Amino acid sequence: MKNIKKFATALLLTGAAFTATAAEQPAAQPAANAQKMGVISVSGAASLSALEDALASKAAAAGASSYRITSAGGQNKLHGTAEIFN
């Protein structure tokens, strides 16, 4: 029984660490005074949430403070584009 409690606690703490990392990604909506930096694209995502995560990661890697998804589509594998802002 103690092992299950320890495992559950470790699992919750691990989840909290991932949540803290996700908070560092750019905002999904640009501020009113944000300047457009460019456009990014992603392809091959298995779901809409995976597509959004990939676009957010790519925006963060480009140094953007926010991004706005402009298109998403596909059938088995999804593709999408987003504008990035500073």
N, C-alpha and C positions, 0 to 999 in steps of 0.2 A: 504494500500500500504506500509506503514511503517513497519507493521508486517512482510510482505513478505521479505523486505530488511533485517530486523533484523534476521529472520530465515535463510536466505541465507548466511548472514555473519557468523552466529553461525555454520552453516553446513560446511562452508569452513574452519573455524578455527579448528573444530573438525577433519576434514580430514587432516589438516596440523599436528595436534598432533599425529595421527596414523602414518603418514609418518615419523615423527621424531623417533618414536618407532621402526619402521621397519628397520631403518638405523643401529640400534644397533645389528642386527642379524649378524651371521658370514658370511663371504664372500662365494659365491657359488663356487669359484675356489681357491684351495690352492696356497700359495706362493711357489716359487721354493725350498726354504729351509725348508718348513714345515715338521714336523714329524708326521707320522700317529699315532693317539691315539687309534683307534678302529673302530668299525662298529655299526651303528644304523639302526633300521628298524621301519617302520610305516605300519599299515594296517587299512582298513576301510575308506579311503578317497573317497569323492564323485567326485573329479575332479583332474586333474594334478596339478593345482595351489594349491588346498587344500593339496595335497600330498607334494608338495615342501614346503609349509608353515609349515606343521607338521614336516618335516625333519629338516628344519632350526631351529624351536623352540627346537626340541630335541637336536640338535647340540649345541645350545646356552646353554641349561640346563646342558650339559655335560662339558661346559667350553671350547669348541672348538673355534678356531679363524676362521676356514674355514671348508667347507665340499665339497664332490664331490658325486653326485648321481650316483650310479653304476647300479641300476636296478629299473624298474617300470613296473607294469603290473596289469592285472585284467580286469574284465568286468564291473559289476555294482559297485563294491567297489574295489578300487585300493590299491595296496601294493607296497612298495619300500624299498630300502636299500641305505645307503650312507656311505662312509668312512669319518671319522672326523679327523681333523688335529689341532695341536697346533702351 
